[in-house]
Amino acid sequence: MKVSYLCMTGYDGPAPGIAIWPASPEFCFPDVAQVSYSRYLDMAEAAEALGFDWVSVSEHHYAPYQMTPNPMIMASAIIQRTKKVRVALLGPLVPLNNPVRLAEEVAMLDALSGGRLEVLFLRGTPNEHKTYGTPADQTKQMTQEGIDLILKAWTNEKPFAWEGEQYQFDTISIWPRITQQPHPPVFGSGNSEDSVVFAAKRRIGIAFSFAAPETVKDWIALYRAECAKEGWEPTPDHVIYRGIAYCAPTDEQAESDMIAYFGQQAEAQGKLQSATLGGPPVLELVAKPYFVGSPETLIEKFRVLHDIGVGVCDLPFVVGSPEQQRASLDLFGREVLPVVQGWSNMRFAETAHAEAAE
């Protein structure tokens, strides 16, 4: 099983929480932002030293919890600070970008990294679509057509024109040519039946964020079935799962630290919201953290996902102070990572056979 460190690149200072979008830039102090970027690059370097398989970045806008409006720039910095770890773009938001530009930038990064890229192309959340006024009712079609365009741009050896419903280009001719042939591993969203079918038809992987394992199991079963219809068999490496991680010596300490952290976040966000909106404190968590507890507890949580066919777990270590985040990462790297990486990624057929025999 593979494990990825999500380089969240959050703002290490008081700022509006996830409940407020867009976050006002008045709360951003440039010196704090600079220190925050530097710290997360140090964390990415530490993740490689600990043996993580991937370091990942995502695209977000107008938000202090992830200061990566262009994940390509952050990925480029990570490439320069690391040597062997895979660098995963999880992911560029297709409707907010020119797909030809995405194809060019990923090809450039693939060359700079020596062929170390993984790519998850996403549609983005409704608030993200407001960033540049992207028509919300067209984002699904833009994402799927954009992925098709990018895959063709990477694999065609001659210039070509594109006349689609969402995009029209007279000439597409990508330089540099993509380093990994025919292209880097590509993933799409796995959070709806339509997206799972789309991924199966294109023979690309799928990704889930913060979903319950039983829900993920059902989506993976659908993915397997749709891939079979298309005449191919995916492996666990085609399935990514993301969940918040916090590793402490005991379950009790992990729970206590979580409560303290989110309590502090709620208080800080409440003060900021009262100052900006004149309203009561609000704390909205996007998901219940999944990988929280002692090393032993985390290993069992990974085992559940491994057994249902997940091959890659993407983990943001964002709980607590910078010191707590680093301590959590180090403990995880010493006591959890080697165990999880030691599990073989059984083929889905073997997993299905084992389930049938029970």
Secondary structure, 3 states (H helix, E strand, C coil): CEEEEECCCCCCCCCCCCCCCCCCHHHCCHHHHHHHHHHHHHHHHHHHHHCCCEEEECCCCCCCCCCCCCHHHHHHHHHHHCCCCEEEEEEEEHHHCCHHHHHHHHHHHHHHHCCCEEEEEECCCHHHHCCCCCCHHHHHHHHHHHHHHHHHHHHCCCCEEEECCCCEEEEECCCCCCCCCCCCCEEEECCCHHHHHHHHHHCCEEEEECCCHHHHHHHHHHHHHHHHHCCCCCCHHHEEEECCEEECCCHHHHHHHHHHHHHHHHHHHHHHHHHHHCCCCCCCCCCCCCEEECHHHHHHHHHHHHHHCCCEEEECCCCCCHHHHHHHHHHHHHHCHHHHHCCCCCCHHHHHHHHHHC
